[in-house]
Amino acid sequence: MNLHMISSAIIMILLISLLILVHEAGHFLAAKLVGIRVDKFGFGLPIGPTLFKKKLGETEILIHAFLLGGYVSFPDDEEDCDLPMDSPLRFSNKPVGQRAIVISAGVICNVILAYILIFLTGLIWKHLPENTFTVRLEKFAPSAVESIKTSGIKEGDIIYSINGLKVDYPVTINKFFTLSKEFDGFIKSETADKKLKELLQLNPKYKAGDVIKKGTTINIPEFTDEEPVKLTFDNILGLEKYIPDEIGLSDNQKKLRDSINYHTKYKLEEDTLINDISKAISDTKKPLTIVVLRDNQEITLNTVYASKEGLVGIQQSYSENYAQTNNLKDVIIQTNRYVNYNLGFMVYTLGKLFTGKIPMSEMNGIIAITKIGTELIAYKGLFQGILLTAMISLNLAIINILPIPALDGGHLLFLIIEKITGKPVSKKFVEALSNFFFYLLIVLMVFIIYNDIHCWIIGKI
């Protein structure tokens, strides 16, 4: 790792550390505001050795070796606290509303920090990402298929949509090409049924379920295209696995398909079930309908087909789209747009994660974030790293507000129950449940760190 990468990594670590400090500072300042004593302000989690400890006024400042976290400790958290149980300096003796302010202050500060970082980036950088890309055809590759050469596409064309889905990300093109490859080994059962009827019409001496003897020559129906691949933005972004409504061919059916290979007549090389023939000839090509932008005009190309390897044979270039922020009004509008889009996307993604649409193996944590942020700063500049930090700050706010014991949202949930019932939830119950979820979160954190390391080793991040 060169000096530039090392300095970029240090900057990214400092930016992430800022998020934790701001979050805990929110709790600290809110507690001071409503008159609650703060006994400890910890940076990192109290696991392993403590690197730094100093008393400032009534608050002890601590820095722990396990830096992935932070905390603020009130008198109620300390068993040997010298304050009377009815002291107004205790957290538990404050009204529910004031306690809720203290609990939610960390999340609020993370949201405010994200706004500030994005606003300042737009103000100084003079533009903000639109979260989309423009993809252009650079030139044909030596492996270009004939259909792309005769499609009418020209160098410099913007690839606008494929099969009705707008191309906002470079990965869109490759996913469509890969899933549309010729002889992909999957067919629709309805197509096989249709081809069986056509086979029987062309070969009337046979019926469904018959075995045709080796050496027999049969008439093959006209080969037709399969249905085009239909993808959603969720499929493109990996938020939902693409599961086609198709059945797979057996090895024998694939061998038969390759032997027939679009012929109109075929001499059987072995005894064959006619239903296998119908399935074999159902696996053909999936058409690609590509629309390009040329001189701001949408042009629909002639039908394109991918090769058996899922390639079309074009070289693309892509550039991120930016909204200009040349004045204060633009900065405010684009900051709000950027925050709202990404906040909505995070909530949507979180919902996919909880419903199992996104597997746990796709979860990444601090190591992946630091690596990605380091590369962003090194190759795309400091502002990209700052924007990533803003997104992490928003993500931290969303995670912390979830109604899970051991998180801020869990504490807020207990306060809501207290407000409704008129009495606090049992302290022992809250502590037991919070401790259980705390250790559960530690296990999850360890899993995510392992996943980050594994993804790094295999080159996934």
Helices and strands as residue ranges (DSSP letters): H 3-33, E 40-56, E 59-73, G 75-77, G 91-93, H 96-125, E 127-140, H 146-149, E 158-162, E 165-166, H 171-179, E 186-187, H 189-202, E 211-212, E 217-219, H 233-236, E 247-248, H 251-260, E 265-267, E 272-273, H 274-280, E 290-294, E 297-300, E 314-324, H 328-354, G 360-362, H 366-380, H 382-401, H 408-421, H 427-457
